[in-house]
Amino acid sequence: MPFTIDTLIKTGLEEGWTESESGFPRDGLLFLQPDRIREAASWTELSDDAIADCLEVSALIQSDPALQRLAWHIHRRLFVLISEAPNMRDWPSVIPPLDHLTGALYLLLALSGIAPMRAHHGSRDIPAPISRLNCRDIHIWAREFKTLGQPLEHGFMHDFAPPRWGLHIRGLSWIVRTLRGAILRIGRLQFIHAPYRSPYGAYRHVETGTVQILSELGNRFTDEGWKARDDDESARPSVYTEQDNKITATPISADGKAGQDPITLDLKEWNPILTSGDPILEIHIPEDGPMDFDSCGESFKEMVRYFPTYYPGESFKAFVCGSWLLDPQFQDGMRKTSNICRFQRECYLYPVGPGSGRSGFFRLFTSDDIASLPRDTNMRQTYLDLLDSGGLWRGGGMMLFPEDLDWGSQVYLKTHSA
């Protein structure tokens, strides 16, 4: 059956198609104009050959009314209907009329979101250098697409040869969150204002300032203190009871392990400082060079300093992150002076589930042929050594509280309790 636009929109793009058709701009799609493309790309650090691929796909779209309708429909879903975040999971990775330029279409559409993002940032008094830094994420993801191709379950694959510049759906999905204002990069780190959802609460002693993390009900832990797989019947369930203004629960040490024996906190002496639903700033660490320890600390401090300006009337209680980089087992094999080990030691860690046991694998390697994988860095060596010994990489979570930041030294926190 020949390809038609009607068959295309049934591949995950059909939602809102009728409304997009009726609202097609009478003066055409300005974001397809070459000067608009070059202006947007100037905010991203995209190379000349990447811009050339965007110009090529733009010319192809402008020559075909059906593709113009498609480009408008996607742009409208991403950047006009801001209140409705589209589900992009089933969007096609290859569009037949575009073939090897499908990724370039998604890159072009990401560029079309820069002007709306700049307007949004302007309304929040976010300065242009920060807007430009946030646009850099487009270049980071486009570079991954050009270098590695489409992400698969066991690595990456180029759909076409030679590789072209563009974006895969996973990259576009993340970038759109930045362009729609849900993610803000300040310095080395990205921040997402969101409710706290991890199954752990944090409490502070009213006199000493000591922080203690407690597990909620529903977690299961191994004897070593790791969060267990759901099907591990030998794992012990978490404890949590509240009675007479006291909480008895499974404690979590600052290095991310669950204790075997429950502890009791008297709520006359301990105040809750982070519970489910509280506003937080989720952290993401963009794949953009070394995770420099001092730069990360400056990001935390800058976000605290400017949060009231960028998010007027809002608040947050903690910085929180879940990442493969927060697996405390890195501290067993990596140098203590490494950025990741120093970062972990400044935070309150908590355990997450083991998943496949290879958390972060495809952030370090591009294939799963373990015998041939490089061991050329301390992190890669540590990672493969643990797998060779039968261990599991689990990732981890962290909390860091803004009131504890040390503004006068090169550490993050004024105090830290293990």
ABEGO torsion letter per residue (X at the ends): XBBBAAAAAAAGAABGAAAAAAABBAAEBAAABAAAAAAAAAAAGBBAAAAAAAAAAAAAAAABAAAAAAAAAAAAAAAABAABBBBAAABBABBAAAEAAAAAAAAAAAAAAAAAAAAAAAAAGBBAAAAAAAAAAAAAAAAAAAAAEBBBAAEBBBABOBBBBEBBAAAAAAAAAAAAGABBBBEABBBBBBBBABABBBBBBAAAGBBBBBBBBGBBBBAAGBBBBAABAABBBBBBBBBGGBBBBBBBBAAGBBBABBBBBBAAABBBABBBGBBBBBBBBBBBEBBBAAAAAAAAAAAAAAAAAABBGBBBABBBBBBAAABAAAAAABBAABAAAAAAAABBBBBBBAEAGABGAAAABABABAAABBAABAAAAAAAAAAAAGBBBAEBBBBBBAAABBAABABABABBBX
